[in-house]
């Protein structure tokens, strides 16, 4: 979440990158809107690396200098394409997951396979239906929050491909990889990376794998698909000189921001949201998922509970009216009843709790706005929606919002991937303890490096660690 929407200079830089690409004649506005919704463009050195590997794969696919490859500044693990033309997106989260250049090439080659087969164009009827459904849901509930969530779900659905389309893109990628000098094993390895990440995240959050892995919505990863890709890769004629090239990939990833990155947008740390620059933090209930987006932090529960956190302007005297404005932006003109606002203090901050009752999908829901003032007119708010009678589910989160201590604020600059050499005697357990604290450090170390628990580390090899950005 940024304190203000988008900084003009950052947008100008992003627009310059887009305009400079070979597909500059394509509608830049649609591209910028897509990027804005998903987290912005990541402009670090790894973006140039992705463009180089992408162009190498595009040439192998017969699309030389026709495609733009963009790294999205998001911790979400995903890759996708969007028409018109050849726009290929990979998130920073997925980039940090792969372990060889061939795996990255496989991801980009798979997306080029979708482009070559016009799969996204074929999905446009689905997208139109999804947008209509979202509009109907929003109209029925008169809820901006419900409408935005429905629209997001519809957009993901429109980007989703059928099983046969996934098979076709896999088959094409397996042809592109050897033509670009990479072993077909890159595809099977990256599918394994994705499966490991989904299982790890599901264990960390207490949710099912399908509910926490965006790539499962946009690119169904079935065991049948993995078996098929493995069988096809095994049948690919053997060629001399094909590489995985783990060294080049790891060298490129060194220093890549990990997670939500910090800085102007803050970052998600497990079940917590931390913003060192603004000096704030809160904790989501166990089993809930946090998504740090450009305009708000979104919190979703295992049973469809929803909440958003954002910043605004209000003094302590204006808190009641500010809370009413936040509520009004959600319910608009829909039928609802507003409870009595309650002034209180939460962790030393002036706060107002405003309850309301509305209807969503024909069922009663509780809406709760909690607004806080830090200093002057610096205000923040939650708005949460739960089934009627269950508003208390979010109380621990509301009560957790607080200022960071001076030490916390100085020490928090987000996290990064550091690539280090394994020394004789190093074990996975010992190396994982060097990682930034929080969650299952050993499990994260094994997942990021595609290692099994019983697998010994090889001295001289290089592995990824997650460290605090200042280290």
N, C-alpha and C positions, 0 to 999 in steps of 0.2 A: 504494500500500500504506500503510495506516495502522498506527501502532505498536500500537494497540489497535483492537478491532473498530469499534464506532460510539459516538460521544460522545452521551450522553443528551440534552444540550441541542440538538445539531444535529438529532437525531431529533424532538425535541419541536417544533422550528421547522418541520421538513418536514411533520410530521403536522398542524400548524396550517394550513399552506398547503392541504393536501389537504382537511381538514375544512371549510375555508371555501368550497370550490368548490361549484358548483351540483350536482355529482354526489355530495354528501357521504353520501347514503344507500347508496352502493355499498360493497362490502367494502374497507375501508381497509387491512386486513392484507395482502391480496394485492398491493395497489398498493405498499405499503412494501417488501414482499419483492422485488418486481420492481425497484424503485429501488435497494435495497441491493445487489443482485447486479450491477447495471449501473453503479454509481458514485456514487449519491446524487443528491439534488435540488440543482440550481444555483439559488441564491436571489438572484443579482445583479439589477440593474435591467433587464437584458435579458429576464428571466423575465416581468416585467409586460408588456413590449412584446409578447412572443410570445402571452401570454394575450389581449391586446387584438386582435391580428390574427387569432388563432384564433377569438375570439368573433364577429368580423366575418364570417369565412368560415362559421362555424357558422350564423349567421343567414341567410346566403345559401343554405345547404344545408337550411334548414328545421329546424335543431336548436338554436335559440336557447336559451341558458342550460341546455343539457343536457350540456355537455362540459367536461372539465378538460384544460388544455394544460400539460404539464410539460416543463421543460428538464432533461435528465439531465446531470449533471456528469461528462461523459466526452468524451475527445478523439476517440473513434470516430465516424465519419461515418455516421449512420443516423437514421431516423425510423420509428415503428411505432405500432400500436394494440394494446390488450390488453383482451379482454372480462373481466367483463361490463360493459355500459354503454359510455359514450363517453369513454375515456381515450386521449388522443393524446400521444405522446412525441416529442420531437426532441432530439438530443444537442447539447451545446455545440459539438462538432466540426463538425456540419452547419450549425449556426447561423452559425458564423464563415466558412463557405464561400460563402454566398449573397451576391449583390451588389445586390439590390433588394427592396423590400417585396413586389412582385408574385411574386418567386421564393419568398420565405418563405411567402406566401399559397398558392402552388401546392403546396408541400410539405404544408402543413396541410390544404389542400383535397383533395389526393390521399388522405391518411389518413382524412379524413371520408368520402370516397367508399367506402373499405373498410368503415367503420362503417355507412354507409347501406345497403350491400349485404350486411351480415352475413358478410363474408368470413372474419373471424377465427372466428366461431361455426362456420362450415362446416369449419374446420381442426381442430376439437376431436378428431375421430377420429384425425387424423394425430398430434396431440399425445399422445394416449393411447398410440398405437403407438410413438412416439418414446421416451416415458418407459419403456415396457416394454423396448424394445431397450436402453436405457441400463442398466436394472436387470440385464438378462441379461449385458451386457458386464461390469458390475461384479462380478456373482456369479461369472462364469467366470474372471476374472482375480484376484479377491479384492484388487483394487487400488483404493484410494480415489481416487488420482490419475487412473487410467483411467476410473473411474466418473464423477468430476466433469467430466472432459473430454467424455465421451460424453453426459452430461446437458446440457452446454452446447450441444453440437452438435445434440442432439435439440430443445432449446428454440428454437434458431435455425431449424431445419427446420420446426417447428410454426408459426413466424411467417412463413415464406415463402409467397408467393402464386403462383398459377399465372399463365401468360401471359395467359389470358383475364381473370382477375381484375385484373391490372395494367392491361390495356386498359380495363376497365370503370371502374376508379378514375380513370384518366387522363381518360376521357370526362366523368365527373361533375365532376372538378376544373375542366375547361375550361368547364363550365357555371356553376360557382360563381364563378369569377374575375370575369367581367363583372358578375354580379349584385352582387358586393362592390365593384365599381369598379376592378378591375384588368384589365390587358390579358392575354389568353390567352398572350402571348409569355412570361409568367412561367414557365409550365411548360416550354417548350422550352429556355429559358435555364438553368433549374436542372438539367435533364437534362444539358445541356452542362457545367455546373459539376461534376456528379458524375463525368462521363466524364473530365474533365481531372484531377480529384483521384485517380481510380483509376489513371490512367496515370502520374501523377507519383509516387505512392506505390510503385507497382510498380517504377519505375525506381530510386527511392531504396533500396528494400530488396532488389532483385535477385530478387523473386518475381513470379509471374504476377499480372495484375490481378485475376483472379477469387479468388485466395487472400488478397488484402489488403484487399478492399473489402467490408465487411459488408453494405452496401446491395445488393450483387449477390446475396447469399444470400437476403435478405428481400424484395428488390424487383428481380427480374431486369431488368437494363438492357441490352437487346439493341438492335442497330442498327435492327432492324425496329420496335421499340417507339418509338424516337426518331423515325424517319421517319413513323410513324403519328401520333404526337402533333403533329409539325410540320404534317402535312397537315390534321389536324382543326382545329388552331389557325387555319390559313389560311382554312378554310371558315366559321369563326365570324363571324356578321354583325358588321360594323363599327359601333361605337358611339362617340359623342363623349364625351370626358372620361375615358376609361380610362387608367390610369397604370401606369408601372413603379415610380416613386418610389424612385430610388436614394438620394437625399439623406437621407430619413428613416431608411432602413435603415442607412446608413453612420454616421449620427449615433448611432443606438442601439448599434451594435457597438463604438464607440470605448471601449477599456478592457476588453473582454471577455477573460478569460483564454484563452490559446492553448496547445494541447497538454494535458498532464496537469495543468497549473496550479500545481504546487508546493504550498507550505503543508503541511498535515498529511498529505498523501498523496504528496508528492514528485512528480516528473514524468519523463516519457520524453523524451529529447533524441536523436532519431535512433536509433542502436543502443545508447544508454546510458540507464541509470536513475540519477537523481540525487535525493537527499533532503537539502536544505540543513539542515533542522531537526535531522535525526538525524546529519548530517555523514557520509553514506556515498554510495558510487557503485560501479557495476559496468558492464561493457560486454558486450553479447551478441555471439556470433560473427557474422561478416558473412553476410547473407542470412537471419538469424533475426529474428523479430518479437517485440516487447515489448508486453504489455498490462498496464497499471497498474490493477488492480481493487481493490475495497475490502478484501479479505482477504489478497491476495498479488499479487506481480508474476509474470505468466506469460510464459514464453518458448517459442515454437514455432519449429521448424526447417522447412526446405523439404521434408523427407522424413518429416515426422511426429514428429521428435524433440520431447520435451516437458521442461520444467523449471518449477519454482515457487520463488520466493524469498519468505521471510517472516521476521518477527521473533519472538523468544521470550525466555525467561529462563533463564540458566545461567551459572555461574561457570566459570573456566578448568578447575578440577578436575572439573566436572560435564559437560564437553564430550562425552565418549564416551557417557555415558548420555543426554544430550540428543540426540545424533545417532541413537542407537538408538530413541528415542521418535519422532523425525521419520520414520524408516524404518518403524517399527511402525504409524504412522498411515496409511501408504501401503499396505503389504502386508497389514495386519490378520492374519487367520489363514491367508492363502494360503501355498502352498508356496514357500519361498525359502531360499537359503543366504546367510549373511552372512560377508563376508571379515573380515580383520583390520583394526581401526581403526588409522589412522596419525596420530600427532601430528606437527604441523609448524608452521611460521610462514609466513604469507602477508602480505606487505606490512606486516610488523611486528606482525601480530595472531596470537594463539594460535588454532590451527585444528585440526580433526580431519577426516580424509577416511575415509569408511566406504563400501566397495563392497559390492554384493550382486548376486545373480542370481535372477531370478524368471521367470514365464511370463505372457505377455499374448497373448490370441488364439491360444493353442497354440504360440506361438513364444517362444524364450528372449530375455529382455531384460536389459540391465545397468541397475541402479539405483545411483546415487551420491549420497550425502549429504555435503555439506561444511558444517561448522558453525564459526562464528567467535565470538570474544568481543571486544568493544571495550573496555569498562571495567566493572568490577564484575560485575553479572550481566546486562549488556546483550548479548544473543546474537542472531545471525542465521544463517540456513541456506538452502542450496540443496538441492533434491532433483530429480534429473534421471533421465530414462528414455530409453534409446537401444536400438537393436538390439544383440544380444550382440556384443561385440568392438569396439563403436564408442563406448565411454564417453569416450574421449579428445576427442570433438568439443566437449565443454563445458569442457575444461581451461583454455583461454584465458579463459573467463568466470570460472571459479573463481579463477584467478590475478589477475583484474582487480579483485576486490572490495577496497576500500580506504577509509580515512578521507579526507574532503575536507580540503584545506588551509584555513587560517583565511580566506584571501582568497576561495577558492571558496565557502565556506559563507556568507560575508557577501554575496557578489555574486549568489547564486542564490536568487531568489524566484519562479521560474517566468517565464512569458512572457505577453505580452498583445498584443492587436490595437490598433494605434494608427492612426487615420484622419488623414491629412495631405493638404494641398493641393499639387497639382503646380504648380511655378513654371516660368516660361519657361526653356527650356534643360534642364530635367530629363529624364533618360532612364530607361528601365526598368533598365538596367545600373547607373546611378549610384544610383537609389533603392533597389535591392535590396541594395547594399552598406551601407546604413544599418540593415539588418535584423540581428537577433541571429545570431551566427555559428553555423555548422553546416550541413552538407549543401549542396545546390544552392540558394543563396539567390535567384539569378535565376529559376530554375525555380519556386520556391515563390512568389515575388512575382507571376509571370505567372499561375500557377494560381489564387492567391487572388483576383486581380483580373480573371480571365477575359480575359486579354490574350494576343495572339499575339506571337511574337518580333519580327516585322517591324512591329508596330503602334506608332505614335508616341503618346506621352502628350500629352494635351490640357491646356494651362495653364488653371488654374482648376478643373479637375476634382479629385476626391478619391479617394485610393487607400488600401488597407490595407497596413500594414507590421507585421511581427512584431518586437517589441522586448522586451528584458529588462524585467521588471515594475518595476524601480526607476527606469527612465528616463522 
